[in-house]
Amino acid sequence: MNLKLADRLLLLSWKKLLLIPTAWVLCVILHNVIYGLFQSYFAPGGDEPFFFLLAVVVIPLYTVACLLYSIVRLSMWWASRSRTS
């Protein structure tokens, strides 16, 4: 993977720190709205899993991956900076 692409996708910034919880709340709301609108379609015992899985699995995994990537990049930057001084 290109380093610039990885930085753009995984490096944490203030914008991304605000976008992640916003996306989580939006997925929770969409899950409840879609289930509420199409409850008769999901009955009996059915559920709308797509936005639920996004909110419970994908977004937390993405957050952890971004956090780990940012820590590794910061430590690499810190190590290269201390070697040059």
Contacts in CASP RR format, 6 or more apart in sequence:
PFRMAT RR
TARGET T0000
AUTHOR 0000-0000-0000
METHOD contacts of the structure
MODEL  1
MNLKLADRLLLLSWKKLLLIPTAWVLCVILHNVIYGLFQSYFAPGGDEPF
FFLLAVVVIPLYTVACLLYSIVRLSMWWASRSRTS
6 69 0 8 1.000
7 73 0 8 1.000
10 65 0 8 1.000
10 66 0 8 1.000
10 69 0 8 1.000
10 70 0 8 1.000
11 66 0 8 1.000
11 69 0 8 1.000
11 70 0 8 1.000
11 73 0 8 1.000
12 66 0 8 1.000
12 67 0 8 1.000
12 69 0 8 1.000
12 70 0 8 1.000
16 66 0 8 1.000
20 59 0 8 1.000
20 62 0 8 1.000
20 63 0 8 1.000
20 66 0 8 1.000
23 54 0 8 1.000
23 59 0 8 1.000
24 55 0 8 1.000
24 59 0 8 1.000
27 51 0 8 1.000
27 52 0 8 1.000
27 54 0 8 1.000
27 55 0 8 1.000
27 59 0 8 1.000
28 51 0 8 1.000
28 55 0 8 1.000
30 51 0 8 1.000
31 48 0 8 1.000
31 50 0 8 1.000
31 51 0 8 1.000
31 52 0 8 1.000
31 55 0 8 1.000
34 48 0 8 1.000
34 51 0 8 1.000
35 42 0 8 1.000
35 47 0 8 1.000
35 48 0 8 1.000
38 48 0 8 1.000
42 48 0 8 1.000
END
